[in-house]
């Protein structure tokens, strides 16, 4: 059964057991496997002896809508169509051709639904969209958390450092590691067939066949070679765990080596799940939750009882990734606000706000890699070309944007805009964790105090180039 701690009601409307079907509105966990939201919808359809409709839509009016993001999502929808084709669920994919064309479709589907189930994802436009929908439908609307290993609403506390969050996880996470979603929630399930959808839905034609170039979106950002969809994501997951995880500890910070998982885009769009990744790692490591000991005070190594490389990756994947979900789920009005920074960071930013900036670049210059810094230009070049750039260089990228901006508001806007527009894995809780880490969130005050940065952690391209190999990287992307 889907753990109750992962289920939240968004309205007070009743469940209508006599209506025609259970409706799952797939917005963030865009997959047919290892998905607590889909699992919950299946469980309720079985309990009510009703058909199941899976509704997945793609609007043209979301912020940063462009060929790159649209293509990646559409590739995932095509894969979902294949996976649901032989299942007892009715899959209804819908792609808008014009802005507002899909308005009213969810309400029309929900009008004959016993229950509406959605994805509890705490970021970007999704919570606002769901809140509006909850007021429009007359049926119970509940959302389910399938984001990570630790349920977001198991705690009400907002953690201010990775250490404090890690300490908490070492105390409370073990029971949740035994509550994994079913790999295939529809396997072996028998549901009634739906004779037809309501007549009110007939004016919206399902399907994913569309020419992206014909849509009213930004065509200046082309699709990338990285393909979307669960099948591709699962292949990448298997490749990383089976062949590259063992070297993660030594290769993760080297941009000239493909040593990272490259799974962030698939996790962001929900094409693969955190639970799939975790299950693959522990299978590879021949590990079980029974090996976990008591809390070791939030130490980064030793609690998981995994190999050093796996231990390092799991700390990044669980602690740092889910720390962002903790903030965005509990501070929806603040996670994108400079007011959410710790007091010391706000104070040092204010104290140094008028420090002269030796170099100032406009947003357009940053976007075009028109700075004096070859390594930074290369990182931005990789982001523009590949829709992704190396994790270690993301920290430097953000620090230099702050150094070259008039102030923190301008730097934050530039980071949000550049990642939102070009990155396949942007617009995510961990994206905002990264922007705000640049400005002091989850960090501590550093010395010696510097111009511009004050007590914020300082990074330079010269020092970075001394720590890691970048010559071939700069040659490739500069």
Secondary structure, 3 states (H helix, E strand, C coil): CCCHHHEEECCCCCCCCCCCEEEEEECCCCCCCCCHHHHHHHHHHHHHCCEEEEEEEECCCCCCCEHHHHHHHHHHHHHHHHHHHCCCCEEEEEECCCCCCCCCHHHHHHCCEEEEEEECCCCCCHHHHHHHHHHHCCCCEEEECCCCCCCHHHCCCCCCCHHHHHHHHHHHCHHHHHCCCCCCCCCCCCCCCCCCCCHHHCCCCCCCCCCHHHCCCECCCCCCCCCCCHHHHHHHHHHHHHHHHHHHHHHCCCCCCCCCCCCHHHHHCCCCCHHHHHHHHHHHHCCCHHHCCCCCCCCCCCCCCCCHHHHHHHHHHHHHHHHHHHHHHHCCCCCCCHHHCCHHHHHHHHHCCCCCCCCCCCHHHHHCCCCCCHHHHHHHHHHHHHCCCCHHHHHHHHHHHHHCCCCHHHHHHHHHHHHHHHCCCCCCHHHHHHHHHHCCCCCCCCCCCECCCECCCCCCHHHHHHHCCCHHHHHHHC
